[in-house]
Amino acid sequence: MQRTGTTRRGALTATGALALGAVLTGCGGDGEAADGRRPTRSGARADAVRAERALREKAVRDGARLIAHYDLVAEAHPATAAGLAPLRAAVREHGKALAPPRAKGAPDEAAPPAPGPVSTDPGAAVKELAAAERRRADAHTEALLTAEPELARLLASVAAAAAAHAYLLTELGKETTS
């Protein structure tokens, strides 16, 4: 039987040489410029970080405002409190997930003002909450266009949850009215 020219030893040697070349190429420079100085953070990256922080802060503020709205409806209409509690808790968790990292020693932000008086009709009050959840879903969906990929995935999940909340609140509003 004749040999083909490629042996196991030759293949392993070639593979090892390619891997070593890749490692050496990837490890060169240690982030330094040719003159030995460290490169500065690019302006585009800094802008992206500021934009992400602004998106996160807005989402957290909107969520806190929505939680205050849930509280007002539950307080004004105690019969709805049990149905609203799990949705309110989910909105709170969304706020925690969206919150930007805080610097050590940074003060807590003040809670946003309550959205105002709620309807005296429990069904209408719950439907107002449903509309607020729809607006939140729409806002997060719109923010997807400018968000970085990781934040976009999180916003998409929260938007989907907000849309589900809107549906559930609409159904709860129908049940409460009848």
PyMOL commands that set and color helices and strands:
alter all, ss='L'
color gray80, all
select helices_A, chain A and resi 8-26+43-76+78-98+122-143+149-177
alter helices_A, ss='H'
color red, helices_A
deselect
rebuild
show_as cartoon
